[in-house]
């Protein structure tokens, strides 16, 4: 988006036009216009009665977040979800060390058609066999 387009959008919005009207008048997509106003945090006095979400202003003490794994400072970006880890490596390490806190909602229970054993699988609702050996035995007629 060019600076001229941004100025035109600001001007139309300050005149009291809504997002759809600004989008139609400028030829810029509605989502782009909405995103522009979300990012630039236009004050509410521009459009009387409009609810504009301003990014949270962080004080010095609030902005000091530490990595849950190693304790390093984690830089936060305003308007984004809070970062809890400094890197993917720390995130993976922490979750592997705290498996009791993982909420596994996609656990499915089955009975193997080959051996008749009850088993559970995470994330695969269409699993049929408890192991590769049972699959081979059923598919190719091996003794199990």
C-alpha positions, 0 to 999 in steps of 0.5 A: 500500500502506498503512502498516498493510499494510506493518506486517502484512507485516513482522510476518508475515515476521518470524514466518518466513512466506514470500512466498507465505504472506504474500501469501495471508494479507494478500490482497496480490499476490505480486509486490507483497510481493516488491517491497516486501521488495526496496525496503525491504532487510529484514535477513537475521536476520528470516528465518533462512536466507533470502537477501535482497539488500541494496542496495549501499552506495556510498562517497563516491568510488564515488558520483561518476560522470561523464557520458561525453559532457560530464563532468558529475556523474551522480546514481546511484540505489541498486539501479538500473542505473548511469547513464552519461549526464546526459541523453538529448541527451548519450547520443545525441551520444556514441553518434553520435560513437562508432558504431564501438562500436555492436554491430549484431546485426540486419543482414540481407542481401538481393538486390533483385528489381528491379535485382539489387543486393546490399544490407543493411538494419538491423533489418528482416528482411522488406525486399524492395527496395533503394530506393523507386525499385525498389519503384515500378518493380516495383509499377507497371512502370516502366523501371529 
